[in-house]
């Protein structure tokens, strides 16, 4: 059985910001990067547990926060029932996310499915 992969608003915003930063040098490279990253993220629909526990997991007690490493970026996500919920996309050189930075996305992921 496959998982449904969904993005928190924060993760969508992160993706858009990273695209904009890369596009300053090359819109083609930015578009290629987004397509590649989205493909890797959507690949979490099979066995998301294969990804390691993220350092941010120490901040969150309710869920296991995992990370998918993609190039220089860390994709932070939780698994809830049959859903992979992408919380944040962060450059690997940034400090770890705090609970406060993840809370909104986590709440969003806990909302009941509407369809």
URNOR-V934433 format. One record per backbone hydrogen bond with DSSP energy under -1.0 kcal/mol. NH is the residue of the N-H (numbers start at 1). CO is the residue of the C=O. If there is no record, write none. Layout:
BEGIN
nh = [NH;NH]
co = [CO;CO]
END
This chain:
BEGIN
nh = [3;4;6;8;12;13;14;15;16;17;18;19;20;21;22;23;25;26;30;31;32;33;34;35;36;37;38;39;40;41;42;43;44;45;46;50;51;54;57;58;59;66;67;68;70;73;74;75;76;77;78;80;83;84;85;86;87;88;90;92;94;102;103;106;107;108;109;110]
co = [45;82;84;86;8;9;10;11;12;13;14;15;16;17;18;19;22;22;26;27;28;29;30;31;32;33;34;35;36;37;38;39;41;42;43;47;48;65;54;55;56;77;52;75;73;70;90;68;88;66;85;83;80;4;78;6;76;76;74;72;91;98;99;102;103;104;105;106]
END
